[in-house]
Amino acid sequence: MLIGSILFAAAAHSGSREAALLSYQDLDAYEVYSVLLPKEVPTWSKSKLILIQQETDKETEPIQERKCFRPGYRFQDKYADLLADYNARNNHSWLLEPRFRIDKPYRVIPQSRLEPASRANSWEQFEKHFPDSFGYLTVSAVGFNKERNEALVQTSHACGNRCGGGRYHILLKGKTGWTDVNPQGVNNLCEWIS
């Protein structure tokens, strides 16, 4: 707790947006990311270098208000602690660290460097600046149940003015590691593509 307080105090003193956020150090979360990031097509398949936005996406409202769940499936009851943890971890952004275990080279880049290059009519600039990358990936912080064998996370990719997508993932941890599942009761409303 003392280290987190020192990091936050030092960050607040520096004044930059990236410095004001705390470092995301949850090793289980990086295991989850490492399972999901290779599935983010087309960014993964078309890139020699994977770019990951340093700041996690934060939620503007609790996930339960996003109409991700079909009425009558009791999903929210079954996964109540998972949803609560996801909401708590995602009411602000975190700074990702280079702890991903993926099969391609990658860089963790601050949003302040990615967004100007990817704004409308600027994707050509993005491609000049990052020629080995077909866009970039963003992730939320990972919510876990109390046993830490269920995880909820949002991933997305941006790859052009009308190129991008994202969705929520629920993963279960078994003897062989994390598996992305789609439990009964989850709507596709929480998936987007352009």
Sequence and secondary structure as in RCSB ss.txt:
>XXXX:A:sequence
MLIGSILFAAAAHSGSREAALLSYQDLDAYEVYSVLLPKEVPTWSKSKLILIQQETDKETEPIQERKCFRPGYRF
QDKYADLLADYNARNNHSWLLEPRFRIDKPYRVIPQSRLEPASRANSWEQFEKHFPDSFGYLTVSAVGFNKERNE
ALVQTSHACGNRCGGGRYHILLKGKTGWTDVNPQGVNNLCEWIS
>XXXX:A:secstr
 HHHHHHHHHHHHH  TTTTS B   HHHHHHHHHHGGG TTHHHH SSEEEESB B  SS GGGGT B TTS H
HHHTHHHHHHHHHHTSS  B  S    SS EEEE HHHHHHHHSTT HHHHHHHSTT SSEEEEB  EE TTS E
EEEEEEEEEETTEEEEEEEEEEEETTEEEEE  TTB GGG EE 
